[in-house]
């Protein structure tokens, strides 16, 4: 059975009012769950979004022999005392790239791990060479057989290493950081990613006995030690900055008096700055952002801005597609330069079919000219973030839209249709 979204567009009118709550960060919760393999006892997790990627992670833990119990809507407890294998579940891993974060803790604790090439959204080439190179420097032997990677520690434990990341990947940073917690000696990660989710995970590990310094900076130092102890401590996932940014763009497009609640505005400063340059006024609180625009105002009152994606704290690649929808509605010509993924502009073809004036020059560059009245269509969401962008486009469009591949959206946004409906969007989930 596959779900679809049916959306009746607002024809560019501002009808959304109320409060949109932001849930916990997917990119903090996923590595945090994997970190359970660094602990001698059970680990407690709060504010974990109940999305498909979390379900996949839980299934991976259970397939390894661990226990994962959902104690409340967003509360989990994971205990890995009974783990009986270090081979990641093949089907789950192939469907979720973040499954690779399990390799660091498993390799560090048990001395071996095997996994398939991780899957996920179709965003262009996403190699694993940085993971393998780091593990080899830390003393692991790598063998590839039948499309499966087999890693085994040559000595008693992983050893200290100095690792320079050619790209500041948050997934590589988190995975290597966690592996180093149980390694011998002191490991230094240079050109580390700066995302706040990394610090969120590191701060929790430190509270449980890990010796990590510099998380959230370009150089992270980890002094290896023994298994951690959680006790009654709880990992609390920070608000999802990509969800907050997506909702803020929706408010810019279709909000009359809309508040993005339970967020951390400092984590999306690059987006806030871009929207301010476009002419949008916002009231920014400690953990909320409110957009209040006259019902009679038009998006054409806003003007074009150029966007270049970059690793945090630059403009997030995960917000590039949603912001492109906003750029179709403003006055002027905007340039979008995607620097992270080769396939991230693929969604543009569907926006063009809806009536957007977009020229895609190559896999990394396109020009958006606005304003354009979008028309409802049937759309196939190609990935998590483009799927959310299609929802935004459908809400601002004229007529009805059908969005397929809802499972992609469900991987990153918990019950998105319920939250959008609560603020006035005309959206229905249909199972067929």
C-alpha positions as CSV (number, residue, x, y, z in Angstrom):
1,X,0.0,0.0,0.0
2,X,1.4,3.4,-1.0
3,X,0.3,6.7,0.4
4,X,-0.2,9.9,-1.6
5,X,-0.9,13.5,-0.7
6,X,-3.8,15.4,-2.2
7,X,-3.4,19.2,-1.9
8,X,-5.7,22.0,-2.9
9,X,-3.6,25.1,-3.7
10,X,-4.2,28.5,-2.3
11,X,-3.6,30.4,-5.6
12,X,-0.9,32.5,-4.0
13,X,-3.1,33.7,-1.2
14,X,-2.1,33.9,2.4
15,X,-4.3,31.6,4.5
16,X,-2.0,29.9,7.0
17,X,-2.4,30.9,10.6
18,X,-1.3,29.5,14.0
19,X,1.7,27.6,15.2
20,X,3.8,25.0,13.5
21,X,5.8,22.9,16.0
22,X,9.3,21.7,15.1
23,X,10.2,18.2,16.3
24,X,13.6,16.7,17.1
25,X,16.5,16.7,14.7
26,X,16.7,13.6,12.5
27,X,20.4,14.1,12.0
28,X,21.0,14.2,15.7
29,X,18.7,11.3,16.7
30,X,20.2,8.9,14.1
31,X,23.8,9.0,15.3
32,X,22.7,9.2,18.9
33,X,20.8,5.9,18.5
34,X,23.9,4.4,16.9
35,X,26.0,5.6,19.9
36,X,24.2,3.1,22.1
37,X,26.8,0.6,21.1
38,X,29.4,2.6,23.1
39,X,27.6,2.0,26.4
40,X,27.7,-0.8,28.9
41,X,24.1,-0.1,30.0
42,X,20.9,1.0,28.4
43,X,20.6,4.5,26.9
44,X,17.6,6.9,27.1
45,X,16.5,9.2,24.2
46,X,14.0,12.0,24.2
47,X,12.6,14.3,21.4
48,X,13.2,11.6,18.8
49,X,11.0,12.2,15.7
50,X,8.9,9.2,14.8
51,X,9.8,9.0,11.2
52,X,10.8,6.2,8.8
53,X,14.5,6.7,9.2
54,X,14.2,6.2,12.9
55,X,12.1,3.1,12.3
56,X,14.9,1.8,10.0
57,X,17.5,2.5,12.7
58,X,15.4,0.7,15.3
59,X,15.1,-2.4,13.0
60,X,18.9,-2.3,12.4
61,X,19.5,-2.3,16.2
62,X,17.0,-5.2,16.7
63,X,18.5,-7.2,13.9
64,X,21.9,-6.9,15.6
65,X,20.4,-8.4,18.7
66,X,19.8,-5.2,20.6
67,X,16.6,-4.0,22.3
68,X,14.9,-0.8,21.3
69,X,11.8,0.1,23.2
70,X,9.5,3.1,22.4
71,X,8.4,4.3,25.8
72,X,6.4,7.3,24.6
73,X,5.7,9.3,21.5
74,X,9.3,10.5,21.1
75,X,11.0,8.6,23.9
76,X,13.1,5.5,23.4
77,X,15.4,3.3,25.4
78,X,18.1,1.2,23.7
79,X,20.1,-1.7,25.2
80,X,22.7,-3.6,23.2
81,X,23.8,-6.1,25.9
82,X,22.5,-9.0,23.9
83,X,24.0,-8.1,20.5
84,X,24.9,-11.3,18.6
85,X,26.1,-10.1,15.2
86,X,28.0,-7.1,13.7
87,X,26.5,-7.5,10.2
88,X,24.1,-4.6,9.4
89,X,20.7,-5.6,8.1
90,X,21.2,-5.5,4.3
91,X,17.7,-4.3,3.2
92,X,17.4,-1.6,5.9
93,X,20.9,-0.3,5.2
94,X,20.4,-0.1,1.5
95,X,17.4,2.1,2.1
96,X,19.0,4.6,4.4
97,X,22.4,6.2,4.0
98,X,22.6,7.2,7.7
99,X,22.9,3.5,8.5
100,X,26.6,3.9,8.0
101,X,26.9,5.7,11.3
102,X,26.5,2.3,13.0
103,X,29.8,1.2,11.6
104,X,32.0,3.4,13.9
105,X,30.5,2.2,17.2
106,X,30.3,-1.4,16.1
107,X,33.9,-1.6,14.8
108,X,35.2,0.2,17.9
109,X,33.4,-2.1,20.4
110,X,33.4,-5.5,18.6
111,X,36.4,-5.2,16.3
112,X,34.5,-5.9,13.2
113,X,31.5,-4.9,11.1
114,X,30.1,-5.6,7.7
115,X,27.6,-3.5,5.7
116,X,26.3,-2.9,2.1
117,X,26.8,0.3,0.2
118,X,24.4,2.6,2.0
119,X,21.3,3.8,0.2
120,X,18.8,6.6,0.7
121,X,17.7,9.5,-1.6
122,X,18.9,9.7,-5.1
123,X,21.1,12.8,-4.9
124,X,24.1,11.8,-7.0
125,X,27.3,10.0,-6.0
126,X,27.7,9.6,-2.2
127,X,31.0,7.6,-1.8
128,X,32.1,5.8,1.4
129,X,35.8,6.3,0.8
130,X,36.2,8.9,3.6
131,X,34.8,6.4,6.1
132,X,37.0,3.5,4.9
133,X,40.1,5.7,4.8
134,X,39.6,6.9,8.4
135,X,39.0,3.3,9.6
136,X,42.1,2.1,7.9
137,X,44.2,4.9,9.6
138,X,42.7,3.7,12.9
139,X,43.9,0.1,12.2
140,X,41.1,-1.6,10.4
141,X,41.5,-3.9,7.4
142,X,38.9,-3.4,4.6
143,X,37.7,-6.2,2.3
144,X,35.0,-5.9,-0.3
145,X,33.2,-9.0,-1.4
146,X,30.0,-9.3,-3.3
147,X,29.1,-5.7,-2.8
148,X,29.6,-6.0,1.0
149,X,32.2,-4.1,2.9
150,X,33.9,-6.2,5.6
151,X,36.0,-4.3,8.2
152,X,38.1,-5.9,10.9
153,X,40.5,-4.4,13.5
154,X,44.0,-5.8,13.1
155,X,45.0,-5.3,16.7
156,X,43.2,-5.5,20.0
157,X,41.5,-2.2,19.5
158,X,41.2,0.7,17.0
159,X,44.2,2.9,17.5
160,X,44.7,6.7,17.6
161,X,45.0,8.6,14.3
162,X,45.1,12.0,12.8
163,X,42.4,12.2,10.2
164,X,41.9,15.1,7.8
165,X,38.5,15.1,6.0
166,X,38.7,16.3,2.4
167,X,35.1,17.3,2.8
168,X,33.6,18.4,6.1
169,X,30.9,15.7,6.1
170,X,28.7,15.6,9.2
171,X,28.1,11.8,8.8
172,X,31.8,11.0,8.6
173,X,32.6,13.4,11.5
174,X,30.0,11.7,13.7
175,X,31.0,8.2,12.7
176,X,34.7,8.6,13.3
177,X,34.1,10.6,16.5
178,X,32.1,7.8,17.9
179,X,34.6,5.2,16.9
180,X,37.4,7.1,18.5
181,X,35.6,7.1,21.9
182,X,36.7,3.4,22.4
183,X,40.0,3.6,20.5
184,X,43.4,3.5,22.0
185,X,45.1,6.9,22.4
186,X,44.0,10.3,21.1
187,X,42.4,10.7,17.7
188,X,42.3,14.1,16.0
189,X,39.7,14.9,13.3
190,X,40.6,17.9,11.2
191,X,38.3,19.8,8.8
192,X,35.5,18.4,10.9
193,X,31.9,19.3,10.1
194,X,30.4,22.1,12.2
195,X,26.7,21.1,12.4
196,X,25.0,21.6,15.8
197,X,23.8,18.0,15.7
198,X,27.4,16.9,16.1
199,X,27.8,18.9,19.2
200,X,24.4,17.7,20.5
201,X,25.7,14.1,20.3
202,X,29.2,14.9,21.6
203,X,27.9,16.8,24.6
204,X,25.7,13.8,25.6
205,X,28.6,11.3,25.2
206,X,30.9,13.6,27.3
207,X,28.2,13.7,30.0
208,X,28.4,9.9,30.1
209,X,32.2,9.7,30.3
210,X,33.6,10.2,26.8
211,X,36.6,12.6,26.4
212,X,35.7,14.7,23.4
213,X,36.8,18.3,22.8
214,X,36.1,20.7,20.0
215,X,32.8,19.3,18.7
216,X,31.2,22.1,16.7
217,X,34.7,23.4,15.6
218,X,36.9,22.3,12.7
219,X,39.2,20.2,15.0
220,X,37.8,17.5,17.2
221,X,40.0,15.7,19.7
222,X,38.9,12.4,21.2
223,X,40.8,10.6,23.9
224,X,39.8,6.9,23.8
225,X,38.7,5.0,26.8
226,X,36.3,2.3,28.1
227,X,32.6,1.8,27.6
228,X,30.4,4.7,28.7
229,X,27.7,4.6,31.3
230,X,24.3,6.3,30.8
231,X,22.5,5.7,34.1
232,X,19.6,8.0,34.3
233,X,21.0,10.6,31.8
234,X,18.9,11.3,28.7
235,X,19.9,12.3,25.2
236,X,17.7,15.2,24.2
237,X,17.6,15.8,20.5
238,X,17.8,19.5,19.5
239,X,15.1,20.9,17.2
240,X,15.4,20.0,13.6
241,X,16.8,23.0,11.8
242,X,15.9,21.7,8.4
243,X,12.3,21.2,9.4
244,X,12.3,24.7,11.0
245,X,13.7,26.2,7.8
246,X,11.2,24.4,5.6
247,X,8.3,25.7,7.8
248,X,9.8,29.2,7.7
249,X,9.9,29.2,3.9
250,X,6.2,28.0,3.9
251,X,5.4,30.9,6.2
252,X,7.1,33.3,3.8
253,X,5.1,31.8,0.9
254,X,1.6,31.3,2.3
255,X,1.5,32.5,6.0
256,X,-0.7,35.3,7.2
257,X,0.2,35.0,10.9
258,X,2.3,31.9,11.3
259,X,4.7,31.0,14.1
260,X,7.5,28.4,13.8
261,X,7.6,27.0,17.4
262,X,10.1,24.9,19.3
263,X,13.0,25.9,17.0
264,X,16.5,27.3,17.4
265,X,16.7,30.4,15.2
266,X,20.5,30.6,15.5
267,X,20.8,27.3,13.6
268,X,19.2,28.7,10.5
269,X,20.8,32.1,10.3
270,X,21.8,31.7,6.7
271,X,18.2,31.2,5.7
272,X,16.9,34.0,7.8
273,X,19.5,36.3,6.3
274,X,18.4,35.2,2.7
275,X,14.7,35.8,3.5
276,X,15.5,39.2,5.0
277,X,17.4,40.2,1.9
278,X,14.3,39.2,-0.1
279,X,12.3,41.6,1.9
280,X,10.6,39.4,4.5
281,X,10.0,40.7,8.0
282,X,10.2,38.2,10.9
283,X,9.9,38.4,14.6
284,X,12.6,36.2,16.1
285,X,12.2,34.9,19.6
286,X,14.4,32.7,21.8
287,X,12.9,29.5,20.3
288,X,10.4,30.7,17.8
289,X,10.0,32.7,14.6
290,X,6.8,34.5,13.6
291,X,5.9,35.7,10.1
292,X,3.0,38.1,10.0
293,X,2.1,39.5,6.6
294,X,-1.0,41.2,5.4
295,X,-3.5,38.9,3.7
296,X,-3.6,41.3,0.8
297,X,0.2,41.3,0.4
298,X,1.7,39.4,-2.6
299,X,4.8,37.4,-2.9
300,X,5.7,39.5,-5.9
301,X,6.4,42.3,-3.3
302,X,9.5,40.3,-2.4
303,X,12.6,40.3,-4.6
304,X,15.1,37.8,-6.0
305,X,18.2,36.6,-4.0
306,X,21.1,34.4,-5.1
307,X,21.8,31.2,-3.2
308,X,24.9,29.2,-2.9
309,X,24.8,26.1,-0.7
310,X,27.6,25.3,1.6
311,X,28.4,23.2,4.6
312,X,27.1,24.5,8.0
313,X,27.0,27.4,8.9
314,X,26.5,28.2,5.2
315,X,23.1,27.8,3.4
316,X,21.9,24.2,3.8
317,X,21.7,22.0,0.7
318,X,18.6,20.5,2.4
319,X,16.8,23.9,2.1
320,X,17.8,24.6,-1.4
321,X,14.8,23.0,-3.1
322,X,12.2,24.5,-0.7
323,X,13.7,28.0,-1.1
324,X,13.7,27.6,-4.9
325,X,9.8,27.3,-4.6
326,X,9.9,30.7,-2.8
327,X,12.1,32.1,-5.6
328,X,9.5,31.2,-8.2
329,X,7.1,33.6,-6.6
330,X,9.2,36.7,-6.0
331,X,10.1,39.4,-8.5
332,X,13.3,39.1,-10.4
333,X,15.9,36.6,-11.4
334,X,17.7,34.4,-8.8
335,X,20.7,32.2,-9.3
336,X,21.0,29.0,-7.4
337,X,24.3,27.2,-7.1
338,X,24.3,23.8,-5.5
339,X,27.8,22.8,-4.3
340,X,27.1,19.6,-2.3
341,X,25.2,17.1,-4.5
342,X,25.3,16.4,-8.2
343,X,21.6,15.3,-8.4
344,X,20.0,17.9,-6.2
345,X,18.5,20.0,-9.0
346,X,16.5,17.2,-10.6
347,X,13.3,18.4,-9.0
348,X,13.4,21.6,-11.2
349,X,11.8,19.7,-14.1
350,X,8.6,19.2,-12.2
351,X,8.5,22.8,-11.0
352,X,8.8,23.8,-14.7
353,X,5.9,21.6,-15.5
354,X,3.9,23.5,-12.8
355,X,4.7,26.8,-14.6
356,X,7.9,27.9,-13.0
357,X,10.4,29.8,-15.1
358,X,13.6,27.9,-14.4
359,X,16.7,27.4,-16.6
360,X,19.0,24.6,-15.4
361,X,22.4,25.2,-16.8
362,X,24.2,22.2,-15.4
363,X,24.0,19.8,-12.5
364,X,25.0,22.5,-10.1
365,X,23.6,25.8,-11.4
366,X,20.1,27.1,-12.3
367,X,18.3,30.4,-12.7
368,X,14.8,31.1,-11.3
369,X,12.8,33.9,-12.7
370,X,9.7,35.1,-10.9
371,X,6.9,35.6,-10.2
372,X,5.1,32.6,-11.8
373,X,1.6,31.3,-11.0
374,X,2.2,27.6,-10.4
375,X,-0.5,25.1,-11.5
376,X,-1.4,21.9,-9.6
377,X,0.0,18.7,-11.1
378,X,0.7,15.1,-10.2
379,X,4.3,14.9,-8.9
380,X,6.8,12.1,-8.0
381,X,8.8,13.2,-5.0
382,X,12.5,12.2,-5.8
383,X,13.9,12.6,-2.3
384,X,13.0,13.9,1.2
385,X,13.7,17.6,0.7
386,X,12.4,17.9,-2.9
387,X,9.3,16.0,-1.7
388,X,8.7,18.7,0.9
389,X,9.4,21.4,-1.7
390,X,6.6,19.9,-3.8
391,X,4.2,20.3,-0.9
392,X,5.1,23.9,-0.7
393,X,4.7,24.4,-4.4
394,X,1.3,22.6,-4.3
395,X,0.1,24.8,-1.4
396,X,0.9,28.0,-3.3
397,X,-0.3,26.8,-6.6
398,X,-3.7,27.1,-8.4
399,X,-5.7,23.9,-8.5
400,X,-5.1,20.4,-7.0
401,X,-1.9,18.5,-6.9
402,X,-1.1,14.8,-6.2
403,X,2.2,14.0,-4.6
404,X,3.5,10.4,-4.9
405,X,6.5,8.8,-3.2
406,X,5.2,10.1,0.1
407,X,7.5,7.5,1.8
408,X,10.4,9.8,1.0
409,X,8.8,12.7,2.9
410,X,7.9,10.4,5.8
411,X,11.6,9.6,6.2
412,X,12.3,13.1,7.3
413,X,9.0,14.7,8.6
414,X,6.7,13.3,11.2
415,X,3.0,13.4,10.3
416,X,3.6,16.5,8.2
417,X,0.1,16.5,6.8
418,X,-1.5,16.8,10.3
419,X,0.7,19.7,11.3
420,X,0.1,21.6,8.0
421,X,-3.7,20.9,8.2
422,X,-3.7,22.4,11.7
423,X,-2.6,25.8,10.4
424,X,-5.0,25.9,7.4
425,X,-3.4,23.9,4.6
426,X,-5.8,21.8,2.5
427,X,-3.9,18.5,2.5
428,X,-5.0,14.9,2.8
429,X,-3.1,11.6,3.0
430,X,-4.7,8.9,0.9
431,X,-3.7,5.2,1.1
432,X,-4.2,3.2,-2.1
